[in-house]
Amino acid sequence: MLLISWPAHAFLARPAVFAALGAVAKAPNGWQQFCTENPGECRSDGAPPRDVTLTPELLQQLYAINGLVNIRVKWTSDEELYGKPERWTYPLDRGDCEDIVLLKRRMLAEAGWPLSALLVTTVEEKTAAKGHHAVLTVRTDHGEFILDNQTPEILFADETNYHYLIRQSTYDPNVWVTFSPNRPITVR
């Protein structure tokens, strides 16, 4: 048992990294369409935002849900599925990156994670012009983790090859914020 938990403890021993945020931004059109169709999923609960106190068990849950969704949902473009360039919705077995993020967010919320710690985030790759992509930022007392359908790994935000564009605010899922050009804030 001790040997199994050692990697989680080593992972959790890293310095906590949090992004420096900038100004309020316009929410993506896909989010607005999703909220029109699913208003209950887009309400702020009014509770003050809180980061998850991460334990080895919760880290394991994070890996399990990330892996399950990545395996279960085959990436398929909105154009192919719906005949339109953008539509955010919960996927069954196929969907694009935003759909996959929404499913991970929902499953973690159903497992008890606060929505204020589960933030839909838009990014673009630093090295290639592949367009915009969506990931789920999970805020914990050990920093911000990125859940991405393009990798089974859970990465610290500063370990990805992404330029972060905008994400949901921790206070209200309908308020989106930019990332500051400043470097991430590291907290030990």
N, C-alpha and C positions, 0 to 999 in steps of 0.2 A: 504494500500500500504506500509506504514511504517513497519507494522508487517511482511509482506512478505519479505522485503529486509533485516530485521534484521539478520536472519541466515547467509546470504551472507556477511554482514558486519563483523559479528563475525568471520566467516571463514577467511576472508581477513585480520583480525587484528593479526593473528598469526605471529610469526617471520618467515622470509624467510629463507629457507634452500636450499643450493646448494651443489652438490656433488663435492668432490675433485677428479680431474681427473688425470690419469697417462699417460702412453706412448701410442703411436700410435699402433693400433692392426690391424690384418688382418680382413677385412670385412667377414661376414658370407657367405658361399657358396650360400645360398638361396638369399641373397641380390644381389650377383653378377649375378646369373641367372635371377632375377627379372629385373635388369638393362639391361641385354642383350635383354630381351623381351620388356622392357618399357624404352628406353633410355631417353625420355623426362621427366620421373619422377625422374631421378637420377642426373640431371644437377644441379650444383651450380648456383644460379642466380647472383653471384658475389657481391651482396649487403652485407654490413657488417652485422653480426648477430645481432639480437635484441631480447630482451625478450618482451613479450606481456605485455602491461600495463593493468592489469586485473581490470575490473569493475564488479559490480554485474551482469550486462547484459551479459558480456562475460563469466563469471563463469556459468551462466544459460545455455548459448550456449554450453559450454564444457560438462555440465551434460546432455543436450539434445542429443548431438551427441554420447556421450559415451553410454547412455542408449539405443538409437535407434539401434546402431550397435550391442550392446550386446544382444538385444532382437531379432533383425532381422537375425543374423548369428548364426546358430547352430554349435557348435564346432564339427568338424569331422577331423580325422587324414588325412594327405596327403596320407598315405598308402591306406586308404579306398577310397579316392577320385581319386587319380592319379596312385596308384599302385607303388609309390616310397616313400622313407622315408622323403624326403624334397623337397618341391616346394612352393615358395612364389608367390602369385598372389592375385588379387582382388577377393574377394568372392562374389557370388550372394546370396545364402541362407545358404551355408555351407562352412566351412573353419577352419583352425587351428589358433593358436594364432598369428602367423606372418601375416596371411591374414587379420585377424580382425584388427590388428595394422595398416596395410597398408590402410585399408578402413577408419579408423578413421583419419589417417594422411591426406588422400586425401580429406575427407569431411571438415575437419577443414581448410585446405589450400583453398578449394573452397569458404569457408566462409570468407576468408581474413586473416587467421592466417599465419604468415611467416613460411616457411619450416625450417628456422634456429631455430625456437622454438619448432618444432615437431620432436622429436628424437626417432627413433626406438632403443630399448634397450633390451639386452638379460640379463636374470636373472636366478637364481636358488633359490629354497626355502631353507631357513636356516635349517628347522627342518626335512625335509624329502628328500629322494633321488628320487625325481620325474623327474629329468632331467631338461633340459633347457626350458625356457619359454620366451616369448616376451611380452613386455608392451610398451606403448607409454609414453615417458617423455615429458611433456609440460613445457617449461621454461617461467616463468612470472616474473614480478617485485616483486611478492609475494612468489617466490621460485619455486621449481620444483614439479610438480604434476604428479602422475602416473595414467594412464588410463589402466585398466586391464579388460579383458573379464571374469575374475573369480569373479568380484564383481561389483555391480552397483555404489559403492562409488568411489569418486575421492579422492585419498589419497596423503598426502605429502610423498615425497620419503622416509623420515625416519620413516614413520608409517607402512610400509609394512613389510612382513616377508621374504624379498628377500635379497639375496646376489647379488649385481650388478656385472655383468661380463664386458660387453662392450656396447658402444652405439655410435651413429653417432656424429660426431663433429658438432658444431654449424656453422662452416665455410664452410664445404663441406660434403654433405650427403654420399659421397663415402670414406671419411676418418673416420675411427672408432677409438675410444680411450678406454683404460682400465679405471677402477676406482682405485684411489689411496687407499692404505690400511688405509690411514688416515681417521679420522671421517669427516662427512659432515661439510661444512663451514656454520655457522649460521650467518645471517645478519639481523639486525632489520631495 
